[in-house]
Amino acid sequence: MRDFFTIFRREMAAYFNSAIAVIFLVVFVIFTNGLFMLQFFQIGKADMRMLFNSLPFILNIFIPAIAMRLWAEDKKGNTFELLLTFPMRPSSLVAGKYFASLVFYALALSATLTVPVMIGFAGHADPGPIVGGYLGSFLMGAFFLAAGIFVSGLCKDQIVAFILSVVVCFALYFLGTDFTAVFVDGWIPGGGTFLKNTFGMAGRLSSFARGIFDIRDAAYFAAGIAAFLALNGLSLEGRLRPRSKAVFSGAVVVCLASVLLVNWLLLDLPLGRVDMTQGKIYTISDVSMKILKGLKVPVQVKVYLSPVDSMPTGLKTLERDITDKLEELRIPSEGKFRYRVIHLEAAADEKDADPALKDMGVVPFQVESVQKDEVGVKLIYSTLLVEYKEKPREIIPRLVPQTLQDLEYQLLSRVYKMTLDEKPQVTFYEPEEAPKDPTQADKDDPFRTAKLLVRNNGYRVGKTSLTASDPIPPGTSNLVLLDPGTLGARQRFELNRYLSGGGTLVIGAEPFHYTYDRGERGVDAVPVKRPLDVNRLIESWGVKIGEDLLLDENSQVVSISTGQAIGPFAIEMPVKLPNQILVDESAMNREASLTNRLPTVFYLWGAALDLGSDVLKKNGLRSTVLFTSGPRSWRKPNDALEHLTPQNTAPPADKIEGRFPLAVLVEGSFPDASGGQPAPPWKEGEKETGPKIEGVKPGRLLVIGSSKAFSEDLIQSPGNINLFANIVDGLTLSEDLVKIRSKTGVVRDLRRLSAAEKVLLRLFTVVLVPACLVALASARFFLRRKEKELYLAALPRPAERA
């Protein structure tokens, strides 16, 4: 160990006794952090994904710059032979130089820690991906350094060593990208995938970036580092021995084969992993285990997949990824979860497909495939079938890598519904008025995707117009009213009867819809009044949808079509008005399961809710506000229905109220809002009435002041679609399903920052560390200079020596 520390101290002194270390660290921090900060505030997400994605390209240059001098400088300065004459083992020389450069790189990487500190001030990031990203970046740098010191040991010139190291590092990284794998597979089937899985680095970093420490990925880096260092030591030890070149060439082949074999053997071997994310989003939840252990008989899962050889390059790991997830469910399920993989070759013609499989819903689908630089399509199977008792089969079609993160929820939600005596039904209110063109009914439905989402998640979907001929269907578990518009007295009475009878009612409505019109100064929003007859029912229970405009400084830009085009491209115009509200993370109630891990919600044209605490208390009802508007929000009457412009929607000069409730869940026994009166007639002028409401059971009412948030235009937004799915699952079945769904990565937005705060954060992130490094280097230079002057002054003068 003494020899190791001797070389270690020598190399560290070589860095810090000159300007090399300071120049490198300053340039590295300014380049890395500055590149990250260029678009950080424009993107507005509290994560470091951009930095970790750009770091491999930065390190492809900076790491060879560190490593190029480790041996080449000694050879050029004629100190190489002197080092080898020391009574030290070559392994001590290699380890001392390598760990000195590794410590120096660790210092450079730690100099970027101002980025997570800044993100912690500007937002609330998940620490798991940040820790994982730094760990992966450290291992990547360590691998590049090992390759660099090996290359430097073969070269006499630093420039040559730098260029060759860049080539080696570049190749190591890009062999692991899908781009390279697809290209090679197009000419040599399976060759690109083999190189990606055994030698490529890019794929090994993806797990770290997600916040997962996988032992297989760590073993890849350890094997590569050990191989390069061993070859470096061998090149020093045997350079003067007979047939040294042949022996060294054989050693290179053996090391490469060893690395290949280790990575190939570990590829499908589950060695364990550590989920570092907040909420353990990549770990099977306790709720899933509870559902599986509650099964009376085992559930059978069949996975119909095309063989790996028939899959395009990007899907060759699909079978492994699916079975890894299913294995995680099988191991702790005590034998109540079973699965098997069935390989199917897709037929060239649909007529040749197996009709039995087709009847079950197992059909191939097209995916993109690249063969010899030509883009084509290929038919593959990737379908999951769930069987439980004699219940009808449930199917999850088209499993692709993008949907695997949601596989636990998709699978367990279906299993949970299959254990029920009857599949639950979600009923949507649809006005009695028929669309102008019956053939366009689905296309004219503004909530078509919301209903499709409910159906795809395993529910029965019904509809009602709340009329005598189309009442609320029996067995309705959840009744959803989105933009209900005009409601008659009997319709309100039927809603009252349903809710008082223990039903679950979801209401989404707003006082205004808008159209956009080009004005003299830009685009104006033209309000269209919407009826809020539902208020006449729910305000008796202490909840009311506000009829004033709700405006919030935290708003979203909307792009609208101008009706003009340049060639085939339509011209769009950005519009930002304070009624295009963005509900960010700070406004979410994290204590409520429905919004526990919900990302940003686009609350377009929504209204505030008025809550009567006295009325709620009098009726014995419990209310939970799910989310609110921002701290700088206000309300404005718009009885005259004037156009909204940036001028008349400016914040008021006096104090801004802020934090209005936007969504509330009310639970308890809802009393009869009619006061015990008999049911009114279905139509005005009719004499017949229905029975009055008798008996009250606990029910649930969720009111949100925006139906537009779930319309076709917005429901594709991650926050909006997750909010609607949470509402359906949590109120129809169990909040346990919401807990499974919430185990997904949350898009974390930055809080609202002033221009001055952004400038200060940029300076803190980019300038602080370099300024401190320059100051420390200047102070050290000054002290060393003073020390030298004192030393020279202490020396005896020539006259005194005489």
N, C-alpha and C positions, 0 to 999 in steps of 0.2 A: 504493500500500500504506500510505502514511503516514496517509491519510484513514481507511482501514479500521481501523488500530490505534488511532487517536484515538477513534473511536466505540466500538470494542471495549473500551478501557480505561474509557471513560465508563460503559458499561452494567455492566461488572463491578464498578465502584465503587458503582454504584447498588444492587447486590445486597448487597455485603459491608460497606458503610459504614452499614448499618442492620441491624435485626434480621430483615429479610425472609429472608435466606439461611439463617440459623441456624434460624429457626422452621420454614421449609419443609423443610430437610434433616432436622431432628429428627422432625417429624411424618411425613415420608415414610418414614424408616427404621423408626420404631416401628410404623407401620401396615403396611408391606410385610413386614418380617421377623416382626413379631408375628403377623400373619395366617398366615404360613407355618408358624410354630412351634406354632400351636394344635393341629394334628393330626399333626405330623411324627413324633413318637415312637410315636403310635398306629399309623400306617401302617407305619412301620419300614423304609422304602426309602431307599437312599442315592442320591437324585437330587433335582433341583430342579424337577421337572415342575409341582408345585403352584404354585410361585412364578411361573414363567413363564406358566402358564395364567391366573393372577389378575392379572398385571401389566397386560394391556390395559385391564381395567376400572379399575384404579387410575390408570393414566396418562390415561384419559379425563377424569379430574377434575384431576389434578395438573399435567399439561402445559398445559391452558388457563389454569390459575392462574399459571403462569410467563409465558405468552405474552400474556395480556390487557393487561398494562401497557406492552408494548413501544412501541406508538404511541399508544394511548388516553391514557396518562398524559401524554405530551407535548402532546396536543391539549387536555386538560383544564387542564394547567399553563401553557398559552400559550407553550410552548417549541417547538412543532411548526413554526410559521412561521419561528422563528429558525434551526432546524436546516436548513430548506430554503434559507435565504439564505446559508449557508456555501458557500464555493467547493468543494463536494464533489459528486460524482456520486451520483444516487439509488442506484445499485448499491452504492456504498461504504457508504451509510447502512444499506441493507437487510442487506448482508453483515455489517457490524459488529454490528448488533443481533442478527442471527440466530446468529452464531457465539458471541457472548457467552452467549446463552441456551442454546446447545447445549453449551458447556463446563460451564455450571452444571448442566445435566441429567446430563452425564457424571459430574460429581462426586457427584450424588445417586445415580446408579446404582452407582458404585463404592463408595458407602457400604454397599451390601448385600453386599459381598464377604466379610463375616464368615460368611455362609451357606455358601459352598463350603469355607471354612476349617473350619467346624464339621463339615460332612459328611465332610471328609477325616479328621477325628479319630474320628468315630462310625462310619465305614464306608469302603468303597472304591468311589467313584463313577467312572463313565466320564467323563473330562474333556471329551470331544467334545461331547456334548449340552449341557454347562454353558457351554463357550465359544460354541457355536452359539446357545444361548438368550440369552446376554448380547449377542452381536452382533445378533441379531434384535431384541432389546429396544431396543438403541441406535438401530437404523435406524427402528424404529417410533416412538420418541420424536422422532427427527429429522424424520420425516414429519409427526407431530402438531404439532411446533413450527413447521414451515413453513406448515402450514394455519392455526395460531394467529396467527402474525405477519401473515399475509394478512388474516385476519378483523379483527385489531386495527387494521390500517391503514384499515379501512372504518368504524370506530366511534369515537365521541367519548367513550363511557362505558365504563369497565372492566367493569362488571357485564354490560352488553350484549355486550361482546366475549367475556367468559367463557362466557355461555350459548350464544352462537352457535358458539363454538369447540368446546364440548362436543358440540353437535349434529353439527357437521361431523366431528369425530373419531369419534364414535359411529357415524355413517353409514359412514365409510371402513372401519371395522373390521367391522361387522356385514354389510356387503354381501358380504364374503368368507366368511361362514359357510354351512354346509349348510342350516341352519334357514331363513335368508332366501332362499337359492336355491330350496329346495323350495317355499316359499310362493309366490314369484313365478312359478316354472315351472308351478305348478298353475293359474294364471290366464293367463299369457302363456308358452306353451311355448318353452323355450330362453332366455327373457329373464333368468331368475335365474342360470342358468349363465353367460350372457354377462357379466352384471355381476360375478359372482364371479371370473371369469377375467381381466377387464380392469381393474376398479376396486377390488374387494374386497381387504382386507388380511389377513384371518384365515388364508386358505389359504397365503399367502406366508410366514407365520411357522412353519408346520408343519415345513418342511424344516430350518430353523434349530434348532428344538426337538429334532429327531432327530440333530443334529450334522452337517448337510450344508450347505455353502455353495454355493448354486446361483446362477450368474451371472444367470439369468433373474429370480430373485427380487430380487437386488441391483439389477438394471436397473429393476424396477418402482419401488422406493423412490427411486432416483436420478431417474427421470423425474417422479415426483410432487413431490419436493422442488424440482426445477428449475422445474417449472410454477408452483407457488405462489410461489416467490421472484421469478420473472420477472413474474408478475402484480402482486406487491406493488410492485416497482420501477416498473412501468408506471403503476400508479395514482398514484404520487408524481410521476413525470416529466410526465404529461400531464394533471394535474388542472386546470390553468388554460388549457389549450389549447382551441380551438373544437371543439365536438362531442366533448368528452372522454369523455362517458358512452357515446356510441355506439361510439367507438373502443375503449374499455375492454371493453364488452360483447362486441364482436367478438373481442377478444384472449382473453377468457375462453372463448369457443366454440372458437377455434383451439387454445388450450392443452389443453382437455379432449379435443378430437379427436386431437391429437398424442399425448397420453398413451394414449388408447384404441388408436390405431393401433400405437404402439410395443409395447404389451403384447400386442395381438392377433397381431402379426407374430412376436414372440419366444416365443409360447405353445408352439408345437410345434417350435421350432428348438433343437436340442441345442447349447448354447454351452459346455458343460462344467460341472463341479462339483468341489468338494473335499470328500472324506470325512474328517471330523475325528474319527470315532469310534475307540475303542480296538479294534484288530484289523481296522479297515476293513470293518465289517460290511455296508456298502452298496456295496462295490466287488467286482467279479467276482474270485474267488479264483484263485490260481495253480493250484490243484488242478483247477478247472473247465477252465482252459486246457490243462492236461496231458491231461485226458480228451478234450477236443475235438480236440486235435492228434494224438491217438493213433488217431483213427478211420480205418479203411481206406477207407471211402466216406462221402460227406456224409450227415448226418442231416437229415431233412426234418421240419419242424414246421408244422402247420396250426392256425391259431387260428380257430375258428368263433365269431363274435360277432354280436350284434344291432347294427344301425346305431346311431350315436350318438343320432340323433333318436328312436329307439325305447327308449332306455335311460331309467330313472328318474334323477332329478337326482343322486343320490349315486353313480351308476355312469357318468356321462357322460364322466369322465376315465379309465375303465377301459381302453379301447383304447389310449390314449396311454401309460398306465403299463405295460401289458403289452409293447407294442412297444418302449418305452424299454429295458426289461430284456432283451428278445430282441436288440435292436440292440447292447447292450453285449456280448453273447455272440458276435454275428456278426462284429463288426469285427476282433477279434484271432484269429478261428478259422481264418484263411487259407482261407476258402471252404468249410470243412467243416461249417458250421452255416448252414442256410438256413430261412427261414420266410416264410409269407405269411398274410395275413388274409382270411378268407372271411366276407362278411356274409350273415346269414340272418335273414329275418323269421319270427318265431315264429307257427305256425299257431294259429288260435283254437280249433280242435278237435284233440285228439290223433290222431283218425283221419286228419286231413289231413297229418300229419307225414310226411316223406320216410322210407320204410322202410329205404332204404340207409343213411341217416345213423343211424337208430335202431339198426340192426344193429351199427354201429361204436361205439355208445355215445354218440353226439352227440344229446342230447335237451334240450329247453328245460326250465327250472325257474322256479318262482315267486319273485318278489321283491316287496317292499313298494313301493307307488307312491302318491303323493299328487297328486290332481287336484281343483282348486277346493275345497280344505279337506276333502276326503273321502279317507280312507285306503282303498286297494284293493290289488289284486295285479296283477302283470303277468308274462307269460311272456317270458323272454329266453334267448338262447343265450350261453354263455360257457364254452367247452370247448377244451382244447388236445390235439391228437393228435400223437404222435411216431412216425415211420416210419424204419426202418433196415434196409437190405437186404431179405431176405425174412422177417425176424422178425415175429412177431405185433405188431400195433400196440399202443402203450401210450397210455393216456388219462389226462389230468388233468381231472376234471370240476369244474364249478362254481367257476370262478375268480372271486373277488370281492376287493375291496381288502384284506380282512383276511387273505387267504392269499397275497398277492403277496410278502410279505417272505420267505416260504419257497419261492418259485417256483424259485430257482436250484437248491436242493437237490432239490426234487421233480422237476425236469426232468433234471438231470445224473445223479441216482441211477438214473433209468430208462434214460438213455442208456448209462450204465456197465454195467447189467445186460444190456442188449441186445447189447453187444459180447462178452459171454461166450458160450461154446458152449452152455451150458444155464443156464436160470434157477435160481439157488440156492434150496435148500429149507431152511426152518426147521421143525423138528419139535418139537411140544409133547408132553410126557408127560401122559397122562390115565389115571387109575386104571381098572381093568377094571370096577369096580362101575358099573352103569347107573343113571342118575337115576331117581327114583321115577316121574316122568311123562316119557316119551320126547319128547313134543311140546314140553316146556319145557326141553330140553337146553341150548339156547343161553342161555336166561334164567337157568338155574341155574349156568352156568359163571362162576366169580368172576373169570376172566381173559379174558372175551369181548372187551373192548376192546383188550387187548394183542395178541390174535391178529388182530383186524381191522386194527390199525395195521400189523402185519407184512405182511398181505395187500395193503393199500392202498399200501404202499411198494414193491410190485413183486416180492415173494418168493412162492414156492410155500409153502403152509402145510400141514404134515402132522401126524399124531398117531400116538402109539404107547402101548400099555399095557404094553410090555415083557413080553409073554407069547409062548408058542410060536406062537400063531395071529396075534399082532400084534407082530412084532419091530420093531426100528429100521429104517425104510425105507432102502433103498439110495440113495446120493446125498445123504444128509442132511448139510448143511453146518454146521448148528448145532442142538444138542439142548438144549431148555430144560425144566428141571424146576422148577416153581413149587409150593411146598407139596406135595412128593411123598408125605408121610405114610409109611405102612408099605411097606418094600421087602424082598422076599425075597432069599435068597442068590443065586438065579439072576439076578434083576433087577440086583443089585449087580454080579454078574460081567459081565453084558452091558454095563453102563455102563463097567466097567473095560476090557473089550475095545474098546469104541468109542473111549474116550479114549486108550488105549495105541496104538491104530491110527492116531493122528493127528487125531482128531476134536476138536471144540470143544464143551465142555459148560458150560452155565450153570445154577447151582443157587441157588434162593432158598427159604429155610425159616427158621422161628422156633420156639422151644420152646413158646410159649403163644399162643392166641387169647383174646379177651376178649368177654364180654357185659357190658352195663351194667345195674345194678340200683339202684333208689332205696333208700338207707338212711336211718337216722335223721338223719344230719348232711349228707345230700346224696346224691350218686351214687357208688356203688362200682363198681370194675371186677372182674368175676368171671373168674378165669383158667380156661382149658380146655386141658389138656395136649395137646400135639401130638407124635406120634412123630418122632424124628430118626434113623431108620435109616440115612440117607445118611451120617451121621458114621462108621458102621462101615466105610465105603469111603474117604472123603476124609481121615480122620485118619492113614491109613497114608502119605499124601503130605505130612503136616505141617500140615493145615488142619482145624479143627473148629469147628462152630457151637456157641457156648456155651449151656449148659442153665440158666444162672441168669438172673434178671431183670436187664435193663439199664435203668437209670434215669438221667435227665439233666435238669439244671435248665433247659436250653434246650429247652423243650417247647412244643407247640402246643395251642391250645384246640380242642376238638371239641364240636360241637353235636349232641345226641342228642334224639330224639323222646320226649316224656313220655307219649305215648298219649292226651293230652287235646287239646281243640281249642276255640277260641273262634270260633263260626260256621264258616266254611270254612277258617280258619287254624289249622294245627297248632302246638301249643306246644312249643318246644324249650328244652333246658336246657344251658348251657355247662359243659363238664367239662375241667379241666386237671390231668392227672396226669403225672408225670415219665417214664412209659413211652410217651408220645405225643411221640416225639423229633423235633426239627427239626435237620437237618444243614445248617448255614449255610456261607457261603463260606469262612470261616476253616478249616473242617475238610476242604475239598476239596484233593486233590492236583492242582495246576495243571500239573504236569509230565507227567501222563498225559493222552493225547488224549481218552479217554473222559469225563474230568471237567474238561477244560481250561477251558471256559466254562460249566460247569453251574451253574444257579441253585440255590436252596434245595431240598432234598429232604425230604419228610415220611416219616420212617422209623418208621412206626407199629408198635408192639409188637415191634420188632426186637431182635435179640440181638447180643452182641459175638462176635467171632471169636477163637479161640485159634490162634496161629501157632507151630508148632514149628520154630524156625530150624535146629536140629540135623538134624531129619528132612528138611527142605527141602534143606539143604546136602548131606546124605548121598545123596539121590536126584538131585542135580544140577539142581534146579528153581529157577527165578527167581520171586520173588514181588514184586508191586507193590500196595501198599495204596492204594486209590482214594479212600477217605474214612474219617474216624474220627468218634467221638462228640466231644462238647464237653469242655473242660478240667474242668468240674465235673460229671462223670458217675461213676457207681459201679455195682457189681453186688451183687445180693442173692439168696441162695438162697430158693426158695419151694417146698420139698418138700411142705409141708402144704397148698399151694394156697389160701392165705388171700386174702380179698378185699383189693384194693388201695384204700386210702383216703389222703387227704392226710396223715393222721397216721402211718401205718406206712410211707409212702414218703418221709418227710422225709430230707434229707441227713444222713449220719452225722456225729457230733460230731467224730470224728477226721479225719485227712487224707483228702481225696477223691482217688481214683486218677486218673481222667480219661484222655481220648484213647485209647479202645479202638478197634482196627480193626473196621470194619463191612462193608467190601467189599474183596476182594483178588483180583487176577488172578495166576494161577500158570501159568508157561509152561515148556516143556521136554519131555523124553521121560519119560513117566509109567511107571514100572516096574509089573510085574504084582503087584497087591496080594494075589493068592491064593497067591503063592509058587510059581507053576508048576504048580498043581494043575489037574486037568481041570475042566470046567464042571460045577457041581452040577446035579441034576435040576430041572426047572421046578417040580415040586410035591413036597412032603415025602412020603416013602414010595415014590416012584418010583425005579427002579434005573438007568434009562438016563441017561447023562451026555453032555455035549458035548465038543468038542475044547478043549484048553487054549490059552491065549494064546501066540502065537508072534510074535516080532518086535515091536519098539517104534519108533514114529515120533513126532516132536515134535507135541505137542498143546497145547491151552489149556483151563484150567479157571478159571471165574469163580464165586466164592462170595460171596453176599450174605446177611446174616442176617435178611432180611425179604422174604417173598413178598407180604405185605400191601401193600407199597409199590407193587405193580403191579396191585392188585386194582381192581375197578370203582369203589370209593369214592375211590381216590387217584390213579389214573393220569391223570386229567384235569388234575392239578396240573402246571404248566409244568416244574418240576424233575424230577418223576417220569417224565413221558412222554418228556422229552428223554434222561433216563438210560437208559430201556429202549430207545429208538430208537438211541442211541449204542452200547449193548451189541450189539444185533442187527447194525447196520451194521459196526461196528468189528471184531467177531469173526467175522462171516459172510463179509464181503467184504474191505474195506480200510479202514484208518484214514483214508484220504484223504476218504472220504464223511463221516466224523465231522468233519473239518476244515471241510467245506462247511456241514454242519449247524450247527457252532459259530459260524458267521458270522451270528448273530442276536443281538438285544439281550438282555443278561443282566439278570435281575431281581436287583439287588444289595441284600441285606438289611443292616441295621445290626448291628453287634456288640452283644453283651449289655452294657448300661450300668446302673450303679447309680443309685438315686434322686438321690444327691448329684451325680453326673456330669451327669444330665439337667438339674438346676437350674442348675449352672454353665454348661452349654452354652446354655441359654436366656438366661441373663444376658449371656453373651458375645455372642450373636447379636443380641439386641434392645436391650440397654442400653449396651454398650461404646461404640459409635460416637456415639450421642446424648450420652452423658456426656462424651466427649472434645470433641465440638463445643461443648457448653455451657461446658466448662472453657476452651477456646481463645477462645471469644467473650467470656467474662468477663475473661480476661487481656487481650485486645485492648481491650476497653472500659476496663479499668483503666489500661492504658498510654496510650490516647488521652486519657483524662481527666487523667492526670498531665502529659502533654505539653501539654494545653491550660492547665493551671494554671501550668506553667513559662513558657509563652508569655505568659500574662497577667501573671505576676510580673515578667517582663522588660520589660514596657511601662513607659514613664516615667509617673510619677504626675502628676496635674494641677498640683500645686504645683511639681514639677520642670520641667514644660513651661512654666510661667509664668516 
